[in-house]
């Protein structure tokens, strides 16, 4: 019901307020002894760092930074890989009362310069000499930056490209300086901790944005600690300490999703292994995680890989694989089914599902999923195989969690129920509003933009459109700014169809268009690997043809037409896609068509693919397919 305030149901977590982020570390050190709390990737293995050593090194960094002339409240930029060194730099800043500013590694040089300059950062951490080289040429135009710290010098650093006003140090040198700066480290650290207030700013995270310059989201210690600690309290079967859960961390710590989870892992004394997404296939069987955080795209790729493997099978093996996948697709988490179905599932588990689990390490308890919509079918398919995906929802501005599915209260197709201590309501126009200790302090140096999204009563306007179902679970239906109106006056929500298409293995991305036009159309960017595998199974010369040639094959066009028709089932007729273009291109962060959080930059898409969009609305016979700039237009 629009306007009603929704809160967490009873017994779904405990509200934790009034904590600073360093407190999560110190409480964990008092409670847990974990010699492998942080595991840094080194070649094909990991180098462990104990929880207590992490605390000690963070303290040395804090004292070293202050000895270098930084003062409480100063800003420090982080251009770093998502690993142990990022966590050390971050915690060192927090203990010192400094505010850190993480920078997306995928940012163009001008965006990196903008963030450092706009945030008024006085120091900069970089991971290694390569990252130093990435930013060195910007330093002459950043006079406020007086210190650069290289975390992994890899045999040394070259200061020749660094201007005279900048002092260049290694992380070890900063730690040594911290040790030398005091004769009473314990006392000095206690004094620093005493000065930190839960409402002090901890970090400024610049949101990538689909248009314009990024905005600096100001988050306090309590914003993040409340969010992380309260969310983890809802995971009732989570086992803390060295003998408990094992986490694999591969999402960027520049994003608040991975960052808040990191503090939750610290508070629980959990062993965390860091890796890069490109190394996941190798890391999973070695680490054998019980928990990891993911974006939906990863699970979609796993699902696509399963389907591709089955397509490549022959004989009895293919029959068993196809049958087992069919069993998984019948599964409904809300209604487990009959005894006969349970028996089928047991057989499928023995023959096939156990292999799926093994591919993810063999002991995954749950994957925490955020960042975009997760198709309900995927949640059910993985659920059938004993792989629990817990989808949540939030934004950088909400630290991030607003709502999430708990292990024992998991409803596919929704983002769960509100976090304890969080209020959520649906505005009259369908926009999701939220209020509570998770809401940001505002945008840095942008009071006007803050007022646009945060009202006097404390309600934050998310920009997302959604609804609560009859069971009190939140469902996201679209982004408010993505809604568009056809020339017929009908409003269209593009995301439901985009999400349905994007969940298909043959589709890498889909973008629905139609603003001021008579009907909806779509740009479909094929998944080349999956398409070639499917084409080969259909008897086409998949390896010998270019992608442009492949998407013109009538059988391939028919495949995508079928997917478009399926995606439109149950939708209002004016929201369904009437024409589509198969575009042999990829949307990437590097091309500027996706944000670092993998959101589509619609204005850029419309600009770059203007000719394809124009062709979709040109006069043509209803049953024709034709070429347009190497794309196949299906009209």
C-alpha positions in Angstrom: 0.0 0.0 0.0 1.5 3.4 -1.0 2.4 5.6 1.9 2.5 2.8 4.5 5.8 2.5 6.4 7.3 -0.9 6.3 9.9 -2.2 8.8 11.6 -5.5 9.5 9.5 -8.3 10.9 10.2 -9.5 14.4 13.3 -11.8 15.0 15.0 -10.9 11.7 18.0 -9.2 13.2 19.2 -6.9 15.9 19.7 -3.1 15.6 23.3 -2.2 16.3 23.9 1.6 16.8 26.7 3.9 18.1 29.7 2.0 16.8 32.8 3.3 15.0 34.4 1.2 12.3 37.7 0.7 14.3 35.5 -0.6 17.1 34.5 -3.5 14.9 38.2 -4.5 14.6 39.1 -4.1 18.3 36.0 -6.0 19.4 36.9 -8.8 17.0 40.5 -8.9 18.2 39.3 -9.2 21.8 36.9 -12.1 20.9 38.7 -14.0 18.1 42.2 -15.3 17.4 42.4 -15.8 13.7 45.9 -16.3 12.2 44.4 -16.3 8.6 41.9 -13.4 8.8 43.3 -11.6 5.7 44.7 -13.6 2.8 46.6 -11.6 0.1 46.8 -13.2 -3.3 50.5 -14.0 -4.2 50.9 -15.8 -7.5 48.6 -18.8 -7.3 48.4 -18.8 -3.5 47.7 -16.5 -0.6 49.8 -14.9 2.1 47.9 -14.8 5.4 47.8 -12.0 7.9 46.4 -12.5 11.4 43.6 -10.4 12.8 46.0 -9.0 15.5 48.8 -8.3 13.0 46.2 -6.4 10.8 45.3 -4.3 13.9 49.0 -3.6 14.7 49.9 -2.6 11.1 46.8 -0.4 10.8 47.8 1.4 14.0 51.3 2.0 12.7 49.9 3.4 9.4 47.6 5.7 11.4 50.5 7.1 13.5 52.7 7.3 10.4 50.1 9.3 8.4 49.7 11.8 11.3 53.5 12.1 11.6 53.5 13.1 7.9 51.5 16.2 8.7 48.0 14.9 8.0 45.4 16.1 10.6 42.1 14.6 11.8 39.4 15.3 9.2 41.8 15.5 6.3 40.9 13.5 3.2 43.0 10.7 1.7 42.4 9.2 -1.7 42.8 5.4 -2.4 43.6 4.2 -5.9 44.0 0.6 -4.9 43.3 -3.0 -5.8 40.6 -4.7 -3.6 42.9 -6.6 -1.3 44.5 -6.7 2.1 46.5 -3.5 1.4 43.3 -1.6 0.6 41.9 -2.8 4.0 45.1 -1.7 5.8 45.1 1.7 4.2 41.4 2.2 5.0 41.7 1.1 8.6 44.8 3.1 9.2 43.0 6.2 7.9 39.9 5.5 10.1 42.0 5.0 13.3 43.8 8.3 12.6 40.4 10.1 12.2 41.1 10.7 8.4 38.4 10.4 5.8 39.3 8.2 2.9 38.1 8.5 -0.7 38.2 5.4 -2.8 38.6 5.8 -6.6 37.4 3.4 -9.2 40.4 1.8 -11.0 38.4 2.0 -14.3 38.1 5.8 -14.1 39.6 7.8 -16.9 42.5 10.1 -15.9 40.2 13.2 -15.9 37.8 11.5 -13.6 40.6 10.5 -11.2 41.8 14.0 -11.2 38.3 15.3 -10.6 37.7 13.1 -7.6 41.1 13.9 -5.9 40.6 17.6 -6.6 37.0 17.8 -5.6 37.4 15.8 -2.4 40.4 18.0 -1.5 42.5 15.0 -0.7 46.0 15.7 0.7 47.4 12.3 0.4 47.1 9.4 -2.0 47.5 5.6 -1.6 48.3 3.5 -4.7 48.7 -0.2 -4.8 51.9 -0.5 -6.8 54.2 1.2 -9.3 51.7 0.6 -12.2 49.0 2.5 -10.3 51.6 5.2 -9.5 52.4 5.5 -13.2 48.6 5.8 -13.9 48.3 8.9 -11.7 51.8 10.4 -11.6 51.2 12.8 -14.6 48.2 14.2 -12.8 50.1 15.2 -9.6 51.6 18.5 -11.0 48.0 19.8 -11.3 47.1 18.5 -7.8 49.0 20.9 -5.5 47.0 19.8 -2.4 48.4 16.3 -2.6 51.6 16.3 -0.6 52.1 12.6 0.1 51.8 9.5 -2.1 52.1 6.0 -0.5 52.9 2.9 -2.6 51.6 -0.2 -0.9 53.5 -2.9 -2.8 56.8 -1.3 -4.1 57.8 -4.5 -6.0 61.5 -3.8 -5.6 61.3 -0.1 -5.4 59.6 3.0 -6.6 60.7 5.6 -9.2 60.3 9.1 -7.8 61.5 10.8 -11.1 57.9 11.4 -12.3 56.7 12.7 -9.0 56.7 16.5 -8.6 58.9 18.1 -5.9 55.9 19.1 -3.7 55.0 15.4 -3.2 56.7 13.1 -0.8 56.8 9.5 -2.1 56.9 6.6 0.4 56.3 2.9 0.6 53.7 1.5 3.0 56.5 -0.1 5.1 58.1 3.3 5.4 54.9 4.8 6.7 54.6 2.0 9.2 58.2 2.6 10.3 57.5 6.3 10.7 54.5 5.4 12.8 56.6 3.2 15.1 59.3 5.9 15.4 56.8 8.7 16.1 55.9 7.4 19.6 57.2 5.7 22.7 53.7 4.8 23.8 51.9 3.3 20.8 49.2 1.8 22.9 48.5 5.0 24.7 48.6 7.2 21.6 46.2 4.8 19.8 43.8 4.8 22.7 43.8 8.6 22.6 43.0 8.5 18.8 40.2 6.0 19.3 38.7 8.2 22.0 38.4 11.1 19.6 36.4 9.2 17.0 32.7 9.7 17.2 30.2 7.3 15.5 28.7 10.3 13.6 32.1 11.4 12.2 32.6 11.0 8.5 34.4 7.8 7.6 34.5 7.9 3.8 33.4 9.8 0.8 32.4 7.5 -2.1 31.9 9.1 -5.5 29.0 7.4 -7.2 29.8 6.6 -10.8 26.5 8.1 -12.2 25.0 7.5 -15.6 25.2 11.2 -16.5 27.4 14.1 -15.4 30.2 14.3 -12.9 30.1 11.8 -10.0 28.7 12.9 -6.6 30.6 12.4 -3.4 28.5 10.4 -0.9 29.4 11.2 2.7 29.1 8.2 5.0 29.7 8.2 8.7 31.1 5.5 10.9 27.6 4.7 12.2 26.1 4.7 8.7 28.3 1.8 7.7 28.7 0.0 11.1 25.0 0.0 11.7 24.4 -1.4 8.3 27.0 -4.1 8.4 26.5 -5.3 11.9 22.7 -5.2 11.8 22.7 -7.1 8.5 25.0 -9.8 9.8 22.8 -10.2 12.8 20.1 -11.4 10.4 22.3 -14.3 9.3 21.4 -16.5 12.2 23.4 -19.5 11.0 26.6 -17.5 10.4 29.6 -19.1 12.2 32.2 -16.6 13.3 35.9 -17.0 14.1 38.8 -18.9 12.6 36.9 -22.2 12.5 33.7 -20.6 11.1 32.9 -19.2 7.7 35.4 -18.7 4.9 34.8 -15.8 2.6 36.0 -15.2 -0.9 36.2 -11.5 -1.8 36.3 -10.4 -5.4 34.0 -7.4 -5.7 35.6 -3.9 -5.7 36.1 -2.5 -2.2 35.6 0.9 -3.9 31.9 0.0 -3.9 30.0 0.2 -0.6 28.5 -3.2 -1.1 31.8 -5.1 -0.8 33.1 -2.5 1.7 30.3 -2.9 4.2 30.6 -6.7 3.9 34.3 -6.4 4.7 33.6 -4.7 8.0 31.0 -7.4 8.8 33.6 -10.1 8.1 36.1 -8.2 10.3 33.6 -8.0 13.1 32.9 -11.8 12.9 36.6 -12.7 12.8 36.1 -14.4 9.4 38.9 -15.7 7.2 38.7 -13.7 4.0 40.6 -14.6 0.8 41.0 -11.9 -1.8 41.0 -12.5 -5.5 40.3 -10.8 -8.9 37.1 -11.7 -10.7 39.2 -13.0 -13.6 40.8 -15.6 -11.3 37.6 -16.9 -9.8 37.6 -20.3 -11.6 41.0 -21.1 -10.1 40.3 -19.6 -6.7 37.0 -21.3 -5.9 38.3 -24.9 -5.6 41.3 -23.7 -3.7 39.5 -21.5 -1.1 36.3 -23.6 -1.0 34.4 -20.6 0.4 31.3 -20.9 2.5 30.1 -17.4 1.6 30.8 -14.8 -1.0 29.2 -11.6 -2.3 28.3 -11.4 -6.0 26.5 -9.4 -8.6 23.8 -11.2 -10.6 25.9 -11.3 -13.7 28.3 -13.8 -12.2 25.4 -16.3 -11.4 24.0 -15.7 -14.8 27.3 -16.7 -16.3 27.6 -19.8 -14.1 24.1 -20.7 -15.3 25.0 -20.0 -18.9 28.1 -22.2 -18.5 26.0 -25.0 -17.2 23.7 -24.8 -20.2 26.6 -24.6 -22.6 28.2 -27.7 -21.1 25.0 -29.6 -21.4 24.7 -28.5 -25.1 28.2 -29.9 -25.7 27.3 -33.3 -24.2 26.2 -36.4 -26.2 24.3 -39.6 -25.6 23.2 -40.6 -22.1 25.3 -37.8 -20.5 23.3 -35.1 -22.4 20.0 -36.8 -21.5 20.8 -36.8 -17.8 22.1 -33.2 -17.9 19.0 -31.9 -19.8 16.7 -33.8 -17.5 18.4 -32.5 -14.3 18.3 -28.9 -15.6 14.5 -29.4 -16.2 14.1 -30.7 -12.6 15.9 -27.6 -11.4 13.7 -25.3 -13.5 10.6 -26.8 -11.9 11.7 -25.9 -8.4 9.8 -23.3 -6.4 11.4 -22.2 -3.2 8.1 -21.1 -1.8 6.4 -24.4 -2.7 8.9 -27.3 -2.6 6.5 -29.7 -4.4 5.4 -33.3 -4.0 7.1 -36.4 -2.7 7.6 -37.5 -6.3 9.3 -34.3 -7.2 11.5 -34.5 -4.1 12.6 -37.9 -5.3 13.5 -36.5 -8.7 15.5 -33.8 -7.1 17.4 -36.2 -5.0 18.3 -38.2 -8.1 19.3 -35.1 -10.0 21.4 -34.0 -7.0 23.3 -37.2 -6.9 24.0 -37.2 -10.7 24.4 -33.5 -11.5 23.7 -30.8 -8.8 26.5 -32.0 -6.6 28.9 -31.2 -9.5 27.4 -27.7 -9.7 28.2 -27.2 -6.0 31.7 -28.5 -6.5 32.3 -25.9 -9.2 31.6 -23.3 -6.6 34.0 -24.9 -4.1 31.8 -27.6 -2.7 30.7 -26.0 0.5 29.0 -22.7 -0.3 26.4 -21.8 2.3 25.1 -18.8 0.6 26.0 -16.1 -2.0 24.9 -12.6 -1.0 23.7 -10.9 -4.2 23.3 -7.2 -4.9 24.0 -4.5 -7.4 21.2 -5.4 -9.9 18.1 -7.6 -10.2 18.5 -11.3 -9.9 16.1 -13.3 -12.0 13.7 -15.4 -9.9 14.3 -18.4 -12.1 18.0 -18.3 -11.2 17.3 -18.1 -7.5 15.1 -21.2 -7.8 17.4 -23.1 -10.1 20.4 -22.7 -7.8 18.1 -23.3 -4.8 17.1 -26.6 -6.2 20.8 -27.5 -6.3 21.4 -26.5 -2.7 23.0 -23.2 -3.6 21.4 -20.3 -1.7 21.4 -16.9 -3.3 20.3 -14.1 -0.9 19.4 -11.0 -2.9 19.4 -7.6 -1.2 18.9 -4.0 -2.2 20.5 -0.7 -1.5 22.5 2.2 -2.7 25.7 3.9 -1.9 23.7 6.6 -0.3 22.1 4.0 2.1 25.4 2.4 3.2 24.1 0.3 1.3 21.5 -2.2 2.6 17.8 -1.2 2.7 16.3 -4.7 2.5 17.6 -8.3 2.0 16.4 -11.9 2.0 17.4 -13.9 5.0 18.4 -17.6 4.7 15.1 -18.8 6.3 13.0 -16.0 4.7 14.1 -16.1 1.1 11.6 -15.1 -1.6 12.9 -15.3 -5.3 12.1 -12.3 -7.4 12.2 -9.9 -4.4 15.0 -8.1 -2.6 13.6 -9.3 0.8 12.4 -7.4 3.9 13.7 -4.2 5.4 16.8 -4.2 7.6 15.9 -3.8 11.3 16.0 -0.1 12.2 15.2 0.9 8.6 11.9 2.4 7.5 10.7 2.0 3.9 7.6 3.4 2.2 6.4 3.7 -1.4 5.5 7.2 -2.6 2.3 7.8 -4.6 4.3 7.7 -7.8 5.8 4.3 -6.9 9.2 5.6 -5.8 10.9 3.8 -2.9 11.7 6.1 0.1 13.8 5.1 3.1 14.7 6.6 6.4 17.0 5.5 9.2 20.7 5.4 10.5 21.8 4.0 7.1 21.0 7.2 5.2 24.1 9.3 4.1 25.0 12.7 5.6 24.7 14.2 2.1 26.7 14.8 -1.0 30.0 16.5 -0.5 30.0 20.2 -1.4 26.6 19.8 -3.1 23.8 20.9 -0.8 21.5 21.5 -3.7 21.8 17.9 -4.9 21.4 16.7 -1.3 18.1 18.6 -1.0 16.8 16.9 -4.2 17.0 13.5 -2.6 16.8 14.0 1.1 13.8 15.8 2.6 13.4 17.6 6.0 11.8 14.5 7.6 14.8 12.4 6.8 13.3 10.4 3.9 15.8 9.5 1.2 14.3 9.3 -2.4 16.0 6.3 -4.0 15.0 7.0 -7.6 13.9 3.3 -7.8 10.3 2.3 -8.4 9.0 -0.7 -6.5 6.2 -2.3 -4.4 5.7 -4.5 -1.4 4.0 -7.8 -2.1 1.3 -9.4 0.1 4.0 -11.0 2.3 5.8 -7.8 3.0 8.7 -8.5 0.6 10.0 -5.6 -1.5 10.1 -5.9 -5.3 12.0 -3.5 -7.5 10.3 -2.8 -10.8 12.4 0.0 -12.4 14.5 3.1 -12.1 12.3 6.2 -12.0 14.5 8.1 -14.4 14.5 5.1 -16.8 10.7 5.3 -17.3 9.7 6.7 -20.7 6.5 7.6 -22.4 5.4 6.4 -25.8 3.8 8.7 -28.3 0.5 7.0 -27.4 0.8 8.4 -23.8 1.6 5.0 -22.2 4.4 4.8 -19.7 6.9 2.0 -20.1 9.2 0.4 -17.5 12.1 -1.0 -19.5 13.9 -3.0 -16.7 11.5 -6.0 -16.4 12.1 -6.9 -20.0 15.8 -6.0 -19.9 16.2 -8.2 -16.9 14.3 -11.1 -18.4 16.4 -10.9 -21.6 19.7 -10.3 -19.7 19.2 -13.5 -17.7 19.3 -15.5 -20.9 22.7 -17.1 -21.7 22.5 -15.9 -25.4 22.2 -12.2 -24.3 25.0 -10.2 -22.8 23.0 -7.0 -22.5 19.6 -5.7 -23.6 18.5 -2.1 -23.7 14.8 -1.2 -24.4 14.1 2.1 -26.2 11.0 3.9 -27.4 10.8 7.4 -25.9 8.1 9.3 -27.9 7.8 6.5 -30.4 4.7 4.4 -31.1 6.1 1.2 -29.7 9.0 -0.4 -27.7 12.1 -1.7 -29.4 15.3 -3.2 -28.1 19.0 -3.3 -28.8 20.2 -6.8 -28.0 24.0 -7.4 -27.6 24.6 -11.1 -28.0 26.9 -13.2 -25.8 29.2 -14.4 -28.5 30.6 -17.4 -26.8 27.1 -18.7 -25.9 25.8 -17.9 -29.4 28.6 -19.8 -31.1 28.0 -22.8 -28.9 24.3 -22.8 -29.7 24.9 -22.2 -33.4 27.3 -25.2 -33.5 24.6 -27.4 -31.8 22.2 -26.2 -34.6 24.6 -27.4 -37.3 25.8 -23.9 -38.4 29.5 -23.2 -39.1 29.8 -21.3 -35.8 33.6 -21.1 -35.8 34.0 -20.2 -39.5 31.6 -17.3 -39.5 32.1 -13.8 -38.2 29.7 -12.6 -35.5 28.1 -10.2 -38.0 27.4 -13.0 -40.3 26.2 -15.3 -37.6 23.5 -12.9 -36.4 22.1 -12.7 -39.9 21.4 -16.4 -40.0 17.6 -16.9 -40.0 17.8 -19.6 -37.4 19.7 -17.3 -35.1 17.2 -14.5 -35.6 14.4 -16.9 -34.8 16.3 -17.9 -31.6 16.3 -14.2 -30.4 12.8 -13.6 -31.5 11.7 -16.5 -29.3 13.6 -14.9 -26.3 12.0 -11.5 -27.0 8.5 -13.1 -27.1 9.1 -15.0 -23.8 10.4 -11.9 -22.1 7.2 -10.1 -23.0 4.9 -12.7 -21.6 2.6 -11.3 -19.0 3.6 -7.7 -19.7 1.2 -4.9 -20.8 1.0 -5.1 -24.6 2.4 -1.6 -25.0 5.5 -2.6 -22.9 6.5 -5.6 -25.1 9.2 -5.3 -27.7 7.9 -5.1 -31.2 11.2 -4.8 -33.0 14.8 -5.5 -32.0 18.3 -5.1 -33.3 21.0 -7.7 -32.8 24.2 -5.6 -32.3 27.6 -7.2 -32.6 29.2 -5.1 -30.0 30.0 -5.2 -26.3 29.0 -2.7 -23.6 31.9 -2.1 -21.3 33.1 0.3 -18.6 36.2 1.1 -20.7 34.0 2.1 -23.7 32.0 4.5 -21.4 28.8 2.7 -22.0 28.6 1.2 -18.5 29.3 2.7 -15.1 31.9 1.1 -12.8 28.9 -0.6 -11.1 27.8 -2.0 -14.4 24.8 0.2 -14.9 23.9 1.1 -18.5 24.5 4.7 -19.5 21.4 5.2 -21.6 22.2 8.6 -23.0 25.5 7.2 -24.3 23.8 4.1 -25.7 21.3 6.3 -27.6 24.1 8.4 -28.9 26.4 5.6 -30.0 23.7 3.4 -31.5 21.5 6.1 -33.0 21.6 4.6 -36.5 20.4 1.2 -35.2 17.6 2.9 -33.2 16.5 5.0 -36.1 16.4 1.9 -38.3 14.1 0.2 -35.8 11.5 2.9 -36.3 11.9 3.3 -40.0 9.1 2.2 -42.3 9.4 -1.5 -43.1 7.4 -4.6 -43.7 6.5 -6.3 -40.4 8.2 -9.6 -41.3 11.5 -8.5 -42.7 15.0 -8.6 -41.3 17.7 -6.3 -42.8 21.2 -5.0 -42.2 22.0 -1.7 -40.6 25.7 -0.8 -39.7 26.6 -4.5 -39.2 23.6 -5.1 -36.9 20.6 -7.2 -37.9 17.3 -5.3 -37.6 14.3 -7.5 -37.0 11.1 -5.6 -37.8 
